Amino acid sequence: MISAYLSDIIASAQTAFEAASDFMLAYIPVIAGVTAAGGHTGSAALFSSVTLTGIQLLARLTTAVIIPLTGCMLGITAASGADPDLKLDRLGEGLKRFTVWGLGLTMTLFLGILSVQSMITASADNAALKTLKFAVSSAVPIVGGAVSEALSTVSGSIALMKTSIGGFGIAAGVCVLAPPVAAALCCKFFLFAAGVISDLFGCAETGRMIKSGENVMTVIIAALACFFAFITVSTGILLAFCRS
């Protein structure tokens, strides 16, 4: 019963992973193109390459490793429940911890690289943009100052457009990933309540199965949270370092 119920949530989570990955493939070039049009070409190229690589790696990890691993976790606990002498409970718990730590490490690595490199490229892009404005103001006679102010106005308009696109990307991430997260959280809560009742009545085997379901939901929630955090934080880094 637990496996049948969890399979629907796992399927919806996998659909959300695929939808978020497809959305990022369309979203990243758009916001990177707008960023490049605003004069931050180095930051745009860095954001596009690192973010596309990171989101594709997360997508492959979830679909090829994490989703099959959740089935293994349920199977291991089912075997342990059928034969308590196998003592496989800690193996399932270890798989959960390994998956959560792996997701966190992957996201931290890519976001760390993106943050450090964005600081460098954004500074270089800002210096180049200021140099261009100064050169236009000095080199073009009479109307050089007006042209330089026009460049500043265009840059401000592009920055506003970039912020709007970034806000849309974050909102789209919420719309795609929030429903499966809410379903997984509700399922985890009810499994926890069922586990408490099982322990009260001394149903150890049933309690182990329920605990396995909790572990599976924890893995699914962690994967969905990593996807959303990657979309949100990478967009925030781009907007923070490329404000003008």
Protein Blocks (a to p, Z undefined) as FASTA:
>chain_A
ZZmmmmmmmmmmmmmmmmmmmmmmmmmmmmmmmmmmnopamlmmmmmmmmmmmmmmmmmm
mmmmmmmmmmmmmmmmmmmmmmmmnopmlmmmmmmmmmmmmmmmmmmmmmmmmmmmmmmm
mmmmmmmmmmmmmmmmmmmghjlmmmmmmmmmmmmmmmmmmmmmmmmmmmmmmmmmmmmm
mmmmmmmmmmmmmmmmmmmnopaklmmmmmmmmmmmmmmmmmmmmmmmmmmmmmmmmmmm
mmZZ
